Amino acid sequence: MRHRIFGRKLGRDINSRKALIANLAASLVLNERIQTTEAKAKTVKPVVDKLITQAKKQSLSARRRLASDIGENAAKKAFDVLASRYLERQGGYVRSFRLGKRLSDSSEMMMLELVDAQIGQIVQPVKVVKKKTTPKVSKPEIKSVKKTTVKKTSSKVKAKKVTVTTKKKSTRTKSKKTK
């Protein structure tokens, strides 16, 4: 019996469960609306409420704690956007409602969304740090090959004319002589 044991196992071991909860919380903070199963929704809802309460403190230790829990981008949005939005609210930042059963396995689905969410409107975008990439160099493409034969008195020499084009639409011709 599970007397006095708090929380749901969600069919996972402890590390997978912590990662799942952190990823769902980060997705809810970034997208402001997610669709998930009932058990996962009931598990994530109080976690996100506590994260937003931490973000309202506006301290360096709270920022670092959120960044370690849900990632840099979600923590930045929680501090910059959500903390100012819910400054006067004393809790209850997440709304949940049922969507019905999923067709594939008949599990009960729920929608979680932040209260006063601005889903259809443009919110200040969170900058994502991207790695620098080197530009690709275009290789010349062979457009067409023309064969011509030239006869000389002492020996036969075949010449090939090859037209080479690049993506810049510049053309050049080369002539090769083969025996």
C-alpha positions, 0 to 999 in steps of 0.5 A: 500500500502507498500510504503517506507517499506523495506524487505519481510515478507516471510509469517511469523511474525517478530520473526519467520522471524528473526530466519529464516534469522539467520538460513539461514545465519548460514547454508550458512556460515557453508556449503558455499552453500544452496538451498532455495526459491527465496524470502528467497535467496534475503532476506539472500544475503545482510545479509550474505554480511554484516556478512562477512564484520563484520568478516573482522574487527577482533574485539571482539565486531564484534565477539560477535555480530556475535556470537549472530546473527548466533551462535558460530560455524558459527561466528568462521568459519566466523572469522577464514576461511572466513575473511582471504579468502575475505580479498582483496575483497570489497563485493559481497561475495555471488553468486546466481543462479536460479535452476527452479521451485520446483515440489511440489508447483512450487515455484522458487528455487535458489542456494546461494553459497559463491564466491571462495567456497571450497566445494569439498575440505577439509577445516579446521574443526570447532570443535563442543562442545559435551556433555559427555555421560556415556558408556552403560553397557552391560547386559548378554544375555541368550543364551540357556536353558537346562532342566534336571531332577534328581530323588532322593529317597525321593523327586523329584528335578528338576535342570535347567542349564542356560548358560549365555553369555555376549558381551565379549564372556565369558560363565558361567553356573549356576545350580538352584534347584527347588522343 
